[in-house]
């Protein structure tokens, strides 16, 4: 593997985990807000 390829795959590898955590957190937060909004009384 060339140096450029090595750098590329290292960047991909080390950035994957934080991206997965952040996207997962946003998805859970959005889902939770949606579920909570279903139970809110629409009249008030």
SVG drawing of the C-alpha trace seen along z (x, -y; Angstrom):
<svg xmlns="http://www.w3.org/2000/svg" viewBox="-58 -26 62 28">
<polyline fill="none" stroke="black" stroke-width="0.4" points="0.0,0.0 1.3,-3.5 1.6,-6.1 -1.4,-8.0 -3.5,-4.9 -2.3,-4.2 -3.2,-7.8 -6.6,-7.5 -7.6,-4.3 -6.3,-5.5 -8.4,-8.7 -11.5,-6.6 -10.9,-4.1 -10.4,-6.7 -13.3,-8.9 -15.8,-6.0 -16.4,-5.4 -17.2,-9.0 -19.4,-9.5 -21.3,-6.3 -21.8,-7.5 -22.9,-11.0 -25.3,-9.8 -26.7,-7.2 -27.2,-9.9 -29.0,-12.2 -31.2,-9.4 -32.2,-8.3 -32.8,-11.9 -35.0,-12.5 -36.9,-9.3 -37.4,-10.1 -38.7,-13.6 -41.1,-12.2 -42.4,-9.6 -42.9,-12.2 -44.7,-14.5 -47.3,-11.7 -48.4,-11.9 -48.7,-15.7 -52.2,-17.1 -52.8,-19.0 -55.5,-21.3 -53.3,-23.3"/>
</svg>
